[in-house]
Every structure is written in C-alpha cells, then in structure tokens.
C-alpha cells in the first residue's frame, strides 16, 4: 500500500467516525425533543408529570454537546480567531496549526483519561429516577475526548506532512 492510499483510508475511517458521532447526536436530539413532548403532554393533559425526562435530558444534552464538539474539531468548524494567521506566511501558519492541534490532542487525552476515572468512580451509584449507573454521565465525554485526541493527532500528522512536502517541493523545484 502506498502512503496516499493509507492516508485516504485513514481519512475515510475518521470521516466515518465523525459521521457516526453526528448520527448519534442527531438521534439523541430526536429523543430529546420527543421526550420533552411527552413531558408537556404528561404534565398538562394527563396531569401526571414524567419526572424521569429531566434526568434523561441531561444525559442526552451531554451526548449531543460533546460528540458535536468532537466532530467540530474534525471538520474544523470550532470557534477560532484567524486574524493573526492571515498576517503570517504559509509555513508559520502551518506551524501554528500544528501547535493548536497539539494542544487539542492533549486536551482530548486529558478528557479521555479523567472522564474514565470519573466514570469508574460513579459506576456503582445510580442516577435517580432512571436506575442506571451514574458513571454513564461521563461516557459521552470520555468518548468525545478520545475522538478529539484521534482527530487532532491525524491533523498533526497531516500538518507535519504538508510542512515537509512543501519544503521538499521547494528544494526539488529549485534544482
């Protein structure tokens, strides 16, 4: 396998992971909307408020938020300030991108590690009204941390490759 075939396979795999994360987020959003519809119906029509909806909504919102943020890292749709990078040459711009992606990878690894500890710590307590382990609150954050780490690591490798490809293209073009 050539390097470009391997790179395209990795890119397609990461794109599939991002698509899966967004699909899960979308399904959670649908469940959230339906469950709040049930909450309103139960409260005002049946005069019997389903109290479990609020606890479930917290889990769903955590999942939607953190998986969506991980996909934002992959697709580079997260909030950024480009004013400085517009003033710098291309090579400096690539170095700054590599530095930013390195910071994001460290942050993702920390999320993965510490949320795994939180999940383990809370596993034996139950979420009131739902009866499921409290550690499940941290599972989406842990998964998102892993995704942020992997997506950022890929961007670092691509950034380093672009940095050296542009240099070798300049050297080969100058001969």
MDTraj code that builds the backbone (N, CA, C; nanometers):
import mdtraj as md
import numpy as np

residues = "UNK UNK UNK UNK UNK UNK UNK UNK UNK UNK UNK UNK UNK UNK UNK UNK UNK UNK UNK UNK UNK UNK UNK UNK UNK UNK UNK UNK UNK UNK UNK UNK UNK UNK UNK UNK UNK UNK UNK UNK UNK UNK UNK UNK UNK UNK UNK UNK UNK UNK UNK UNK UNK UNK UNK UNK UNK UNK UNK UNK UNK UNK UNK UNK UNK UNK UNK UNK UNK UNK UNK UNK UNK UNK UNK UNK UNK UNK UNK UNK UNK UNK UNK UNK UNK UNK UNK UNK UNK UNK UNK UNK UNK UNK UNK UNK UNK UNK UNK UNK UNK UNK UNK UNK UNK UNK UNK UNK UNK UNK UNK UNK UNK UNK UNK UNK UNK UNK UNK UNK UNK UNK UNK UNK UNK UNK UNK UNK UNK UNK UNK UNK UNK UNK UNK UNK UNK UNK UNK UNK UNK UNK UNK UNK UNK UNK UNK UNK UNK UNK UNK UNK UNK UNK UNK UNK UNK UNK UNK UNK UNK UNK UNK UNK UNK UNK UNK UNK UNK UNK UNK UNK UNK UNK UNK".split()
xyz = np.array([
    [0.0835, -0.1194, 0.0000],
    [0.0000, 0.0000, 0.0000],
    [0.0874, 0.1250, 0.0000],
    [0.0540, 0.2166, -0.0855],
    [0.1289, 0.3405, -0.0876],
    [0.0813, 0.4314, 0.0248],
    [0.1613, 0.5331, 0.0511],
    [0.1289, 0.6248, 0.1605],
    [-0.0014, 0.7001, 0.1345],
    [-0.0277, 0.7364, 0.0090],
    [-0.1510, 0.8110, -0.0207],
    [-0.2752, 0.7234, -0.0042],
    [-0.2630, 0.5931, -0.0364],
    [-0.3767, 0.5025, -0.0168],
    [-0.4034, 0.4849, 0.1317],
    [-0.2959, 0.4694, 0.2113],
    [-0.3120, 0.4575, 0.3565],
    [-0.3740, 0.5842, 0.4142],
    [-0.3263, 0.6992, 0.3670],
    [-0.3786, 0.8269, 0.4176],
    [-0.5262, 0.8431, 0.3817],
    [-0.5635, 0.8043, 0.2606],
    [-0.7042, 0.8189, 0.2225],
    [-0.7916, 0.7207, 0.3012],
    [-0.7394, 0.6010, 0.3316],
    [-0.8142, 0.5055, 0.4138],
    [-0.8353, 0.5617, 0.5538],
    [-0.7298, 0.6181, 0.6122],
    [-0.7404, 0.6767, 0.7468],
    [-0.8390, 0.7925, 0.7446],
    [-0.8315, 0.8767, 0.6430],
    [-0.9237, 0.9907, 0.6316],
    [-1.0677, 0.9417, 0.6204],
    [-1.0925, 0.8395, 0.5388],
    [-1.2285, 0.7865, 0.5255],
    [-1.2761, 0.7248, 0.6565],
    [-1.1866, 0.6572, 0.7288],
    [-1.2230, 0.5984, 0.8569],
    [-1.2601, 0.7066, 0.9579],
    [-1.1799, 0.8132, 0.9639],
    [-1.2100, 0.9229, 1.0562],
    [-1.3379, 0.9961, 1.0150],
    [-1.3598, 1.0097, 0.8851],
    [-1.4855, 1.0692, 0.8381],
    [-1.6045, 0.9830, 0.8798],
    [-1.5874, 0.8505, 0.8737],
    [-1.6947, 0.7601, 0.9157],
    [-1.7197, 0.7717, 1.0659],
    [-1.6124, 0.7840, 1.1451],
    [-1.6288, 0.8042, 1.2892],
    [-1.7031, 0.9345, 1.3178],
    [-1.6665, 1.0398, 1.2465],
    [-1.7335, 1.1692, 1.2646],
    [-1.8809, 1.1589, 1.2244],
    [-1.9082, 1.0884, 1.1164],
    [-2.0471, 1.0700, 1.0733],
    [-2.1257, 0.9915, 1.1778],
    [-2.0655, 0.8876, 1.2329],
    [-2.1312, 0.8085, 1.3373],
    [-2.1611, 0.8944, 1.4600],
    [-2.0631, 0.9764, 1.4999],
    [-2.0830, 1.0642, 1.6159],
    [-2.1958, 1.1639, 1.5899],
    [-2.2023, 1.2201, 1.4701],
    [-2.3100, 1.3145, 1.4392],
    [-2.4446, 1.2440, 1.4280],
    [-2.4437, 1.1214, 1.3801],
    [-2.5678, 1.0448, 1.3728],
    [-2.6208, 1.0164, 1.5130],
    [-2.5313, 0.9770, 1.6026],
    [-2.5721, 0.9533, 1.7415],
    [-2.6237, 1.0822, 1.8038],
    [-2.5554, 1.1932, 1.7790],
    [-2.6016, 1.3221, 1.8303],
    [-2.7392, 1.3575, 1.7752],
    [-2.7593, 1.3330, 1.6469],
    [-2.8892, 1.3617, 1.5853],
    [-3.0006, 1.2762, 1.6433],
    [-2.9711, 1.1478, 1.6639],
    [-3.0715, 1.0598, 1.7246],
    [-3.1026, 1.1032, 1.8679],
    [-2.9991, 1.1441, 1.9403],
    [-3.0219, 1.1947, 2.0770],
    [-3.1086, 1.3204, 2.0749],
    [-3.0887, 1.4042, 1.9754],
    [-3.1700, 1.5256, 1.9629],
    [-3.3160, 1.4892, 1.9377],
    [-3.3388, 1.3900, 1.8537],
    [-3.4767, 1.3463, 1.8268],
    [-3.5407, 1.2916, 1.9544],
    [-3.4665, 1.2066, 2.0265],
    [-3.5190, 1.1510, 2.1521],
    [-3.5457, 1.2628, 2.2522],
    [-3.4584, 1.3629, 2.2564],
    [-3.4762, 1.4759, 2.3473],
    [-3.6056, 1.5518, 2.3169],
    [-3.6290, 1.5801, 2.1910],
    [-3.7489, 1.6540, 2.1520],
    [-3.8748, 1.5728, 2.1819],
    [-3.8718, 1.4452, 2.1477],
    [-3.9883, 1.3594, 2.1729],
    [-4.0147, 1.3471, 2.3220],
    [-3.9071, 1.3303, 2.4017],
    [-3.9271, 1.3141, 2.5460],
    [-3.9817, 1.4417, 2.6096],
    [-3.9398, 1.5578, 2.5614],
    [-3.9969, 1.6816, 2.6153],
    [-4.1413, 1.7008, 2.5694],
    [-4.1727, 1.6510, 2.4511],
    [-4.3134, 1.6498, 2.4093],
    [-4.3963, 1.5636, 2.5030],
    [-4.3412, 1.4483, 2.5409],
    [-4.4101, 1.3608, 2.6356],
    [-4.4217, 1.4281, 2.7729],
    [-4.3179, 1.5009, 2.8127],
    [-4.3215, 1.5725, 2.9401],
    [-4.4355, 1.6739, 2.9420],
    [-4.4468, 1.7518, 2.8374],
    [-4.5526, 1.8530, 2.8292],
    [-4.6902, 1.7864, 2.8247],
    [-4.7028, 1.6814, 2.7444],
    [-4.8302, 1.6092, 2.7355],
    [-4.8684, 1.5495, 2.8713],
    [-4.7708, 1.4854, 2.9372],
    [-4.7984, 1.4263, 3.0678],
    [-4.8355, 1.5302, 3.1724],
    [-4.7688, 1.6441, 3.1692],
    [-4.7942, 1.7471, 3.2696],
    [-4.9287, 1.8144, 3.2497],
    [-4.9609, 1.8519, 3.1265],
    [-5.0802, 1.9338, 3.1042],
    [-5.2034, 1.8555, 3.0607],
    [-5.1849, 1.7395, 3.0009],
    [-5.3016, 1.6628, 2.9554],
    [-5.3350, 1.5524, 3.0549],
    [-5.2348, 1.4743, 3.0930],
    [-5.2582, 1.3619, 3.1835],
    [-5.2524, 1.4023, 3.3308],
    [-5.2028, 1.5222, 3.3585],
    [-5.1840, 1.5707, 3.4944],
    [-5.0969, 1.4742, 3.5768],
    [-4.9968, 1.4162, 3.5085],
    [-4.9046, 1.3216, 3.5705],
    [-4.7670, 1.3436, 3.5063],
    [-4.6850, 1.4262, 3.5673],
    [-4.5565, 1.4645, 3.5104],
    [-4.4574, 1.3481, 3.5153],
    [-4.4021, 1.3097, 3.3983],
    [-4.2978, 1.2071, 3.3983],
    [-4.1647, 1.2696, 3.4450],
    [-4.1251, 1.2406, 3.5655],
    [-4.0079, 1.3062, 3.6249],
    [-3.8754, 1.2550, 3.5696],
    [-3.8744, 1.1389, 3.5101],
    [-3.7516, 1.0821, 3.4565],
    [-3.6987, 1.1589, 3.3360],
    [-3.7832, 1.2378, 3.2710],
    [-3.7437, 1.3071, 3.1483],
    [-3.6282, 1.4034, 3.1741],
    [-3.6300, 1.4726, 3.2858],
    [-3.5255, 1.5711, 3.3136],
    [-3.3890, 1.5055, 3.3314],
    [-3.3852, 1.3928, 3.4008],
    [-3.2579, 1.3216, 3.4178],
    [-3.2067, 1.2680, 3.2839],
    [-3.2983, 1.2142, 3.2032],
    [-3.2591, 1.1631, 3.0729],
    [-3.2129, 1.2773, 2.9816],
    [-3.2795, 1.3915, 2.9927],
    [-3.2419, 1.5063, 2.9104],
    [-3.0989, 1.5503, 2.9393],
    [-3.0576, 1.5429, 3.0650],
    [-2.9195, 1.5790, 3.0982],
    [-2.8205, 1.4871, 3.0273],
    [-2.8485, 1.3574, 3.0270],
    [-2.7614, 1.2631, 2.9567],
    [-2.7584, 1.2902, 2.8066],
    [-2.8736, 1.3187, 2.7503],
    [-2.8816, 1.3439, 2.6068],
    [-2.8091, 1.4724, 2.5672],
    [-2.8237, 1.5754, 2.6473],
    [-2.7577, 1.7025, 2.6160],
    [-2.6053, 1.6886, 2.6257],
    [-2.5587, 1.6144, 2.7241],
    [-2.4148, 1.5890, 2.7351],
    [-2.3652, 1.5168, 2.6101],
    [-2.4395, 1.4170, 2.5672],
    [-2.4004, 1.3403, 2.4484],
    [-2.3999, 1.4283, 2.3245],
    [-2.5057, 1.5044, 2.3044],
    [-2.5156, 1.5916, 2.1870],
    [-2.4011, 1.6927, 2.1856],
    [-2.3774, 1.7553, 2.2985],
    [-2.2771, 1.8614, 2.3060],
    [-2.1358, 1.8100, 2.2810],
    [-2.0971, 1.7069, 2.3516],
    [-1.9583, 1.6634, 2.3435],
    [-1.9275, 1.5894, 2.2138],
    [-2.0188, 1.5068, 2.1646],
    [-1.9929, 1.4423, 2.0358],
    [-1.9920, 1.5458, 1.9238],
    [-2.0817, 1.6429, 1.9317],
    [-2.0816, 1.7508, 1.8326],
    [-1.9528, 1.8319, 1.8358],
    [-1.9002, 1.8558, 1.9554],
    [-1.7740, 1.9291, 1.9671],
    [-1.6584, 1.8503, 1.9067],
    [-1.6576, 1.7190, 1.9268],
    [-1.5517, 1.6356, 1.8693],
    [-1.5565, 1.6403, 1.7165],
    [-1.6759, 1.6348, 1.6607],
    [-1.6894, 1.6435, 1.5154],
    [-1.6477, 1.7822, 1.4669],
    [-1.6755, 1.8854, 1.5461],
    [-1.6307, 2.0202, 1.5114],
    [-1.4793, 2.0303, 1.5033],
    [-1.4094, 1.9565, 1.5880],
    [-1.2626, 1.9520, 1.5809],
    [-1.2209, 1.8853, 1.4505],
    [-1.2865, 1.7747, 1.4168],
    [-1.2512, 1.7015, 1.2946],
    [-1.2757, 1.7856, 1.1692],
    [-1.3861, 1.8550, 1.1659],
    [-1.4229, 1.9310, 1.0470],
    [-1.3744, 2.0753, 1.0496],
    [-1.3034, 2.1110, 1.1550],
    [-1.2512, 2.2473, 1.1717],
    [-1.3631, 2.3515, 1.1685],
    [-1.4737, 2.3214, 1.2345],
    [-1.5827, 2.4180, 1.2436],
    [-1.5920, 2.4780, 1.3831],
    [-1.4931, 2.4474, 1.4675],
    [-1.4929, 2.5039, 1.6018],
    [-1.4524, 2.6505, 1.5947],
    [-1.4815, 2.7217, 1.6998],
    [-1.4546, 2.8642, 1.7049],
    [-1.3045, 2.8900, 1.7007],
    [-1.2627, 2.9807, 1.6145],
    [-1.1216, 3.0168, 1.6081],
    [-1.1086, 3.1622, 1.5644],
    [-0.9946, 3.2190, 1.5954],
    [-0.9655, 3.3562, 1.5558],
    [-0.8532, 3.3491, 1.4535],
    [-0.8808, 3.3942, 1.3326],
    [-0.7863, 3.3807, 1.2221],
    [-0.7092, 3.5078, 1.1907],
    [-0.7258, 3.6110, 1.2707],
    [-0.6657, 3.7394, 1.2379],
    [-0.5128, 3.7300, 1.2314],
    [-0.4508, 3.6641, 1.3283],
    [-0.3047, 3.6542, 1.3303],
    [-0.2564, 3.5675, 1.2154],
    [-0.3245, 3.4564, 1.1909],
    [-0.2786, 3.3645, 1.0871],
    [-0.2896, 3.4250, 0.9470],
    [-0.3779, 3.5214, 0.9274],
    [-0.3885, 3.5857, 0.7972],
    [-0.2673, 3.6744, 0.7672],
    [-0.1993, 3.7189, 0.8715],
    [-0.0851, 3.8079, 0.8542],
    [0.0481, 3.7338, 0.8401],
    [0.0485, 3.6046, 0.8700],
    [0.1724, 3.5275, 0.8706],
    [0.1924, 3.4523, 0.7395],
    [0.3194, 3.4192, 0.7090],
    [0.3439, 3.3370, 0.5897],
    [0.2887, 3.1953, 0.6085],
    [0.2797, 3.1223, 0.4977],
    [0.2156, 2.9900, 0.4986],
    [0.2851, 2.8918, 0.5925],
    [0.4168, 2.8926, 0.5955],
    [0.4904, 2.7987, 0.6811],
    [0.4623, 2.8269, 0.8292],
    [0.4617, 2.9517, 0.8677],
    [0.4311, 2.9879, 1.0070],
    [0.2868, 2.9516, 1.0405],
    [0.1984, 2.9692, 0.9440],
    [0.0587, 2.9331, 0.9609],
    [0.0442, 2.7838, 0.9887],
    [0.1179, 2.7031, 0.9151],
    [0.1127, 2.5576, 0.9356],
    [0.1697, 2.5193, 1.0712],
    [0.2747, 2.5873, 1.1133],
    [0.3315, 2.5598, 1.2462],
    [0.2313, 2.5942, 1.3569],
    [0.1611, 2.7051, 1.3415],
    [0.0597, 2.7438, 1.4399],
    [-0.0538, 2.6411, 1.4415],
    [-0.0949, 2.5940, 1.3231],
    [-0.1993, 2.4904, 1.3176],
    [-0.1548, 2.3634, 1.3892],
    [-0.0285, 2.3246, 1.3707],
    [0.0245, 2.2062, 1.4382],
    [0.0258, 2.2276, 1.5891],
    [0.0638, 2.3458, 1.6336],
    [0.0638, 2.3770, 1.7765],
    [-0.0775, 2.3720, 1.8345],
    [-0.1727, 2.4289, 1.7644],
    [-0.3122, 2.4274, 1.8095],
    [-0.3641, 2.2841, 1.8168],
    [-0.3353, 2.2052, 1.7121],
    [-0.3811, 2.0664, 1.7117],
    [-0.3135, 1.9853, 1.8221],
    [-0.1897, 2.0186, 1.8548],
    [-0.1215, 1.9512, 1.9656],
    [-0.1906, 1.9833, 2.0981],
    [-0.2254, 2.1092, 2.1167],
    [-0.2983, 2.1475, 2.2393],
    [-0.4331, 2.0758, 2.2467],
    [-0.5029, 2.0662, 2.1339],
    [-0.6310, 1.9962, 2.1305],
    [-0.6140, 1.8470, 2.1593],
    [-0.5067, 1.7871, 2.1073],
    [-0.4815, 1.6449, 2.1322],
    [-0.4546, 1.6205, 2.2805],
    [-0.3774, 1.7077, 2.3437],
    [-0.3507, 1.6943, 2.4874],
    [-0.4809, 1.7106, 2.5659],
    [-0.5613, 1.8074, 2.5272],
    [-0.6901, 1.8285, 2.5932],
    [-0.7804, 1.7058, 2.5771],
    [-0.7866, 1.6497, 2.4566],
    [-0.8675, 1.5306, 2.4328],
    [-0.8184, 1.4117, 2.5135],
    [-0.6862, 1.3945, 2.5218],
    [-0.6311, 1.2840, 2.6014],
    [-0.6637, 1.3028, 2.7490],
    [-0.6576, 1.4261, 2.7969],
    [-0.6926, 1.4534, 2.9374],
    [-0.8405, 1.4252, 2.9619],
    [-0.9269, 1.4647, 2.8684],
    [-1.0694, 1.4340, 2.8813],
    [-1.0915, 1.2833, 2.8881],
    [-1.0257, 1.2115, 2.8012],
    [-1.0395, 1.0662, 2.7982],
    [-0.9959, 1.0041, 2.9299],
    [-0.8801, 1.0446, 2.9778],
    [-0.8241, 0.9848, 3.0996],
    [-0.9069, 1.0189, 3.2241],
    [-0.9336, 1.1472, 3.2436],
    [-1.0024, 1.1883, 3.3659],
    [-1.1504, 1.1497, 3.3662],
    [-1.2140, 1.1486, 3.2504],
    [-1.3538, 1.1058, 3.2471],
    [-1.3652, 0.9552, 3.2663],
    [-1.2626, 0.8811, 3.2263],
    [-1.2625, 0.7376, 3.2548],
    [-1.2570, 0.7165, 3.4058],
    [-1.1762, 0.7976, 3.4759],
    [-1.1706, 0.7885, 3.6219],
    [-1.3054, 0.8272, 3.6845],
    [-1.3672, 0.9335, 3.6351],
    [-1.4977, 0.9745, 3.6867],
    [-1.6039, 0.8681, 3.6599],
    [-1.5976, 0.8078, 3.5425],
    [-1.6943, 0.7045, 3.5094],
    [-1.6786, 0.5842, 3.6028],
    [-1.5553, 0.5448, 3.6271],
    [-1.5293, 0.4325, 3.7182],
    [-1.5748, 0.4668, 3.8593],
    [-1.5482, 0.5888, 3.9042],
    [-1.5856, 0.6325, 4.0383],
    [-1.7372, 0.6319, 4.0583],
    [-1.8111, 0.6746, 3.9566],
    [-1.9557, 0.6869, 3.9714],
    [-2.0346, 0.5663, 3.9243],
    [-1.9667, 0.4605, 3.8848],
    [-2.0366, 0.3476, 3.8255],
    [-2.1314, 0.2764, 3.9223],
    [-2.1006, 0.2775, 4.0500],
    [-2.1792, 0.1993, 4.1455],
    [-2.2908, 0.2795, 4.2125],
    [-2.3024, 0.4077, 4.1781],
    [-2.4189, 0.4870, 4.2206],
    [-2.5177, 0.4875, 4.1054],
    [-2.6441, 0.5018, 4.1396],
    [-2.7464, 0.5041, 4.0356],
    [-2.7994, 0.6454, 4.0151],
    [-2.8341, 0.6764, 3.8916],
    [-2.8974, 0.8046, 3.8615],
    [-3.0413, 0.7964, 3.9108],
    [-3.0829, 0.8922, 3.9936],
    [-3.2205, 0.8888, 4.0446],
    [-3.3211, 0.8902, 3.9298],
    [-3.4269, 0.8187, 3.9458],
    [-3.5399, 0.8099, 3.8542],
    [-3.5116, 0.7306, 3.7267],
    [-3.3845, 0.7062, 3.6960],
    [-3.3532, 0.6279, 3.5766],
    [-3.3052, 0.4875, 3.6121],
    [-3.2386, 0.4749, 3.7267],
    [-3.1909, 0.3452, 3.7706],
    [-3.0733, 0.2903, 3.6922],
    [-2.9986, 0.3777, 3.6255],
    [-2.8788, 0.3347, 3.5523],
    [-2.7563, 0.3927, 3.6233],
    [-2.6384, 0.3343, 3.5993],
    [-2.5185, 0.3817, 3.6702],
    [-2.4892, 0.5296, 3.6427],
    [-2.4521, 0.6005, 3.7480],
    [-2.4184, 0.7428, 3.7370],
    [-2.2941, 0.7630, 3.6503],
    [-2.2093, 0.6619, 3.6416],
    [-2.0900, 0.6718, 3.5580],
    [-2.1211, 0.6908, 3.4107],
    [-2.2419, 0.6556, 3.3698],
    [-2.2797, 0.6744, 3.2293],
    [-2.2853, 0.8217, 3.1898],
    [-2.2959, 0.9096, 3.2877],
    [-2.2932, 1.0536, 3.2565],
    [-2.1611, 1.0938, 3.1911],
    [-2.0556, 1.0223, 3.2249],
    [-1.9221, 1.0594, 3.1777],
    [-1.8797, 0.9831, 3.0531],
    [-1.9553, 0.8814, 3.0146],
    [-1.9184, 0.8020, 2.8965],
    [-1.9133, 0.8859, 2.7683],
    [-2.0133, 0.9705, 2.7389],
    [-2.0039, 1.0503, 2.6160],
    [-1.8869, 1.1484, 2.6181],
    [-1.8547, 1.2010, 2.7349],
    [-1.7420, 1.2940, 2.7454],
    [-1.6110, 1.2190, 2.7214],
    [-1.6028, 1.0980, 2.7751],
    [-1.4841, 1.0158, 2.7557],
    [-1.4669, 0.9796, 2.6080],
    [-1.5753, 0.9386, 2.5436],
    [-1.5695, 0.9054, 2.4008],
    [-1.5308, 1.0285, 2.3198],
    [-1.5887, 1.1426, 2.3526],
    [-1.5564, 1.2665, 2.2813],
    [-1.4097, 1.3028, 2.3000],
    [-1.3565, 1.2829, 2.4206],
    [-1.2147, 1.3085, 2.4437],
    [-1.1274, 1.2202, 2.3568],
    [-1.1654, 1.0931, 2.3457],
    [-1.0906, 1.0023, 2.2581],
    [-1.0984, 1.0455, 2.1128],
    [-1.2169, 1.0866, 2.0691],
    [-1.2324, 1.1332, 1.9314],
    [-1.1525, 1.2612, 1.9063],
    [-1.1564, 1.3538, 2.0004],
    [-1.0788, 1.4776, 1.9859],
    [-0.9307, 1.4447, 1.9754],
    [-0.8842, 1.3512, 2.0583],
    [-0.7432, 1.3106, 2.0536],
    [-0.7081, 1.2519, 1.9171],
    [-0.7892, 1.1591, 1.8686],
    [-0.7598, 1.0933, 1.7405],
    [-0.7694, 1.1914, 1.6243],
    [-0.8737, 1.2731, 1.6225],
    [-0.8891, 1.3702, 1.5144],
    [-0.7737, 1.4708, 1.5135],
    [-0.7329, 1.5161, 1.6307],
    [-0.6234, 1.6133, 1.6391],
    [-0.4903, 1.5494, 1.6015],
    [-0.4700, 1.4264, 1.6439],
    [-0.3468, 1.3552, 1.6094],
    [-0.3352, 1.3405, 1.4575],
    [-0.4444, 1.3078, 1.3923],
    [-0.4443, 1.2979, 1.2458],
    [-0.4095, 1.4329, 1.1836],
    [-0.4685, 1.5400, 1.2361],
    [-0.4406, 1.6727, 1.1818],
    [-0.2943, 1.7124, 1.2036],
    [-0.2369, 1.6716, 1.3162],
    [-0.0947, 1.6982, 1.3421],
    [-0.0095, 1.6279, 1.2368],
    [-0.0374, 1.5008, 1.2131],
    [0.0410, 1.4242, 1.1151],
    [0.0270, 1.4816, 0.9752],
    [-0.0942, 1.5193, 0.9367],
    [-0.1151, 1.5805, 0.8050],
    [-0.0433, 1.7150, 0.7976],
    [-0.0499, 1.7922, 0.9066],
    [0.0181, 1.9219, 0.9086],
    [0.1691, 1.9082, 0.8963],
    [0.2261, 1.8110, 0.9655],
    [0.3709, 1.7872, 0.9549],
    [0.4066, 1.7424, 0.8137],
    [0.3244, 1.6539, 0.7577],
    [0.3485, 1.6080, 0.6214],
    [0.3441, 1.7248, 0.5228],
    [0.2447, 1.8123, 0.5360],
    [0.2348, 1.9287, 0.4473],
    [0.3532, 2.0217, 0.4650],
    [0.4006, 2.0330, 0.5872],
    [0.5146, 2.1199, 0.6151],
    [0.6381, 2.0705, 0.5403],
    [0.6617, 1.9392, 0.5432],
    [0.7796, 1.8842, 0.4785],
    [0.7616, 1.8660, 0.3293],
    [0.6399, 1.8397, 0.2847],
    [0.6145, 1.8264, 0.1412],
    [0.6364, 1.9604, 0.0744],
    [0.5926, 2.0677, 0.1380],
    [0.6110, 2.1990, 0.0771],
    [0.7593, 2.2352, 0.0725],
    [0.8351, 2.1963, 0.1771],
    [0.9784, 2.2238, 0.1760],
    [1.0493, 2.1425, 0.0689],
    [1.0144, 2.0126, 0.0571],
    [1.0816, 1.9291, -0.0441],
    [1.0421, 1.9711, -0.1844],
    [0.9191, 2.0206, -0.2012],
    [0.8775, 2.0681, -0.3325],
    [0.9569, 2.1920, -0.3708],
    [0.9867, 2.2769, -0.2726],
    [1.0668, 2.3962, -0.2993],
    [1.2094, 2.3570, -0.3340],
    [1.2660, 2.2610, -0.2587],
    [1.4038, 2.2170, -0.2830],
    [1.4137, 2.1497, -0.4191],
    [1.3198, 2.0591, -0.4510],
    [1.3226, 1.9893, -0.5798],
    [1.2934, 2.0841, -0.6964],
    [1.2093, 2.1816, -0.6734],
    [1.1767, 2.2777, -0.7781],
    [1.2916, 2.3720, -0.8061],
    [1.3773, 2.3944, -0.7062],
    [1.4905, 2.4855, -0.7236],
    [1.6104, 2.4212, -0.7912],
    [1.6111, 2.2883, -0.8124],
    [1.7259, 2.2218, -0.8732],
    [1.7218, 2.2268, -1.0229],
])
top = md.Topology()
chain = top.add_chain()
for i, resn in enumerate(residues, 1):
    res = top.add_residue(resn, chain, resSeq=i)
    for name in ("N", "CA", "C"):
        top.add_atom(name, md.element.get_by_symbol(name[0]), res)
traj = md.Trajectory(xyz[None], top)
